[in-house]
Amino acid sequence: MQPNPFDDPQQDCLVLINDRQQYSLWPAFRALPAGWRCLFGPQPQAECLSWLNANWRDIRPAHPSTHRSDHV
């Protein structure tokens, strides 16, 4: 079983953002997921969390998703 990278507060992380202005904390050693780009880091997890707390004002997406699961 692989250890959880978020269990180590000294693990370098990135702060990512997508087109809907949603943020994510991401392990620096992993490839960026499609549709996301880096805003901050790599820095230790605690630094990234501090950056998020200071900069992420609204957890709601910037606009509604155009992808709906009920489209036929």
C-alpha positions as CSV (number, residue, x, y, z in Angstrom):
1,M,0.0,0.0,0.0
2,Q,1.4,3.4,-1.0
3,P,1.7,6.0,1.7
4,N,-0.6,9.0,1.4
5,P,1.5,12.0,0.3
6,F,-0.6,14.4,2.4
7,D,0.4,12.5,5.6
8,D,3.8,14.3,5.5
9,P,3.4,18.1,6.1
10,Q,7.0,18.6,4.7
11,Q,6.1,16.9,1.4
12,D,6.4,19.5,-1.4
13,C,3.1,20.3,-3.0
14,L,1.6,22.6,-5.6
15,V,-1.5,24.8,-5.6
16,L,-3.4,24.1,-8.8
17,I,-6.3,25.9,-10.5
18,N,-8.6,24.9,-13.3
19,D,-10.7,26.9,-15.8
20,R,-13.6,27.1,-13.3
21,Q,-11.4,28.8,-10.7
22,Q,-11.4,25.7,-8.5
23,Y,-8.2,25.1,-6.5
24,S,-6.4,21.9,-5.5
25,L,-3.5,20.9,-3.3
26,W,-1.4,18.5,-5.4
27,P,1.8,16.5,-4.6
28,A,4.7,18.1,-6.5
29,F,6.1,14.7,-7.6
30,R,2.9,13.8,-9.5
31,A,2.1,14.9,-13.1
32,L,-0.4,17.7,-13.3
33,P,-3.9,16.5,-14.1
34,A,-5.4,17.5,-17.4
35,G,-7.1,20.9,-17.3
36,W,-5.1,22.2,-14.3
37,R,-2.2,24.5,-14.0
38,C,0.2,25.5,-11.2
39,L,-0.3,28.8,-9.3
40,F,2.0,28.3,-6.4
41,G,4.8,25.9,-5.4
42,P,6.5,23.7,-5.1
43,Q,6.6,24.4,-1.4
44,P,6.0,22.3,1.7
45,Q,2.4,21.4,2.3
46,A,2.0,23.9,5.2
47,E,3.1,26.8,2.9
48,C,0.7,25.8,0.2
49,L,-2.2,25.6,2.7
50,S,-1.3,29.1,4.0
51,W,-1.2,30.4,0.4
52,L,-4.7,28.8,-0.2
53,N,-6.1,30.3,3.0
54,A,-4.8,33.8,2.0
55,N,-5.8,33.7,-1.7
56,W,-8.9,31.4,-2.2
57,R,-11.8,33.7,-1.4
58,D,-14.8,31.8,-2.9
59,I,-15.0,28.0,-3.1
60,R,-17.8,28.1,-5.7
61,P,-16.8,27.5,-9.3
62,A,-16.6,30.6,-11.4
63,H,-19.3,29.4,-13.8
64,P,-21.6,26.4,-14.1
65,S,-20.3,23.4,-15.8
66,T,-21.4,22.9,-19.4
67,H,-21.0,19.1,-19.0
68,R,-24.1,17.5,-17.6
69,S,-24.6,13.8,-17.0
70,D,-28.3,13.9,-18.1
71,H,-27.6,14.9,-21.7
72,V,-28.6,12.2,-24.2
